[in-house]
Amino acid sequence: MNPSDSNATLLALYRMMVRIRAFENAAEIASQGGVSAYGQNAVGTARVRGPLHLSTGQEAVAAGVCAHLRTSDYLTSTHRGHGHTLAKGAALSPMMAELFGKATGFNGGKGGSMHIADFSVGMLGANGVVAAGLPIAVGAAHAQKLQQATKTAQGLQPENAITVCFFGDGAINRGPFLEALNWAKVFALPVLFVCEDNRWSATTASEPMTAGAGASARALSFDIAATQVDGNDVIEVYQATQALVHQVRAGSGPRLLHALTYRVKGHVSVDPAAYRNPHELAAALQTDPIARLRARFGALALTESALATIENEAVAEVQAALDAAAAAPWPEASAAYTDIQTTGAGTWF
C-alpha cells in the first residue's frame, strides 16, 4: 500500500466492510421476523425466505481480497457469501430482494441466500453444498486459460483474468478440495483459493476434525504456494492478496490464501450457538475487523464525522433495499417453469 493512496484505500476498505455488516445485520433481523435496527419495520409479512448464513465478523476477508479483482475476474462463493457478493461489485438491493424471494432479486427469487449469482460482475454464484464451489472455480479458471491462450495465438492482448474461490475450513475435509487443487496445479490454472477459516463447521469446531496443519499445509503438499494471514486484519489481507493476485495474473499458477477469522454468529441466523464456549466468543469479538480498522484511523487524522458519514450511508442504503424488497412483487407462478433444463424429449428436471 503506497503512502500516497493509503488513506483512500483504507476508507474504501472501511466503506465496504460497513456495507457488508449493515446488510448482514438487517438480513438477520428480517430472517427472524423482527424490527429493523434502523427504527423501521423491516419485514412485515415479506421476511427473508429460507436459510440465512451470516458472515458477520468476517468482512475483512471479502473486502481485502475483492479489492484487487476486476469485473472480468470470476468468483465462486459459499453458503455464507453475502459479503463476497457485495465486495465483488454486485448491487445490494437485488441481493436483498433475492433473500426476500422477490421477482426483482438476482435470481428472480428462486435462488435465495445460498444461490445468489451476478454474472455481470463475474460472481458465478454462492453454493449451498460445502466445497462445491471449488471444482466450479477450477473449471472457470481452465476456461480462462484456454481463452487467453487463444487470444495470444491470434496476436491479441490477453486480459490475464483470474478466478477467486472462497471456501471454509470445513470444505478442506471434503474430496472436491483435493481434486480442485490437484487439477489447478497440474494445469497451472489462474486461480486463487481463499480459505475463510472461521473455526466452525456448522455446529462442530473444525480443529478436532482436521488432521495436520490445515489448509495451508495441504496446499503445500500439492506444491501450491500458500500464505496465512490474520483474516480480521483487513490491511494484512489486502497486502497479501495483492501479492498473490499479481503472481496468479503473471501465469505462476494457483495460489492459496489461508485467512484465519471467526464466525461470531451461529451456523444460521436463528441458531443461538449455545454449543459454543462464551469465553471463546468474547475473545473473538475483541478482534472485530471493523473496530480494528476504525482504531487505526485515529493515527491518520481522519475525523469521527467522516467515518460516521460512511456508516450512515451504509445504513440508509440497506434500509432502502429493505423497503424495496418489501414492496417488490412475488414471482409469477409461470416462473417455476423457466430456467429448467430439458432433455428434448418432453421430460423436465
Sequence and secondary structure as in RCSB ss.txt:
>XXXX:A:sequence
MNPSDSNATLLALYRMMVRIRAFENAAEIASQGGVSAYGQNAVGTARVRGPLHLSTGQEAVAAGVCAHLRTSDYL
TSTHRGHGHTLAKGAALSPMMAELFGKATGFNGGKGGSMHIADFSVGMLGANGVVAAGLPIAVGAAHAQKLQQAT
KTAQGLQPENAITVCFFGDGAINRGPFLEALNWAKVFALPVLFVCEDNRWSATTASEPMTAGAGASARALSFDIA
ATQVDGNDVIEVYQATQALVHQVRAGSGPRLLHALTYRVKGHVSVDPAAYRNPHELAAALQTDPIARLRARFGAL
ALTESALATIENEAVAEVQAALDAAAAAPWPEASAAYTDIQTTGAGTWF
>XXXX:A:secstr
  GGGHHHHHHHHHHHHHHHHHHHHHHHHHHTT   TTSS   TT    S     TT HHHHHHHHTT  TTSEE
E  TT HHHHHHTT  HHHHHHHHTT TTSTTTTSS GGG  BGGGTEEE  SSTTTHHHHHHHHHHHHHHHHHH
HHHTT       EEEEEEGGGGGSHHHHHHHHHHHHTT  EEEEEEE SEETTEESGGG  TT HHHHHHHTT  
EEEEETT HHHHHHHHHHHHHHHHTT   EEEEEE    S SSTT   TTS HHHHHHHHTT HHHHHHHHGGGG
T  HHHHHHHHHHHHHHHHHHHHHHHHS    GGGGGSS  B SSS B 
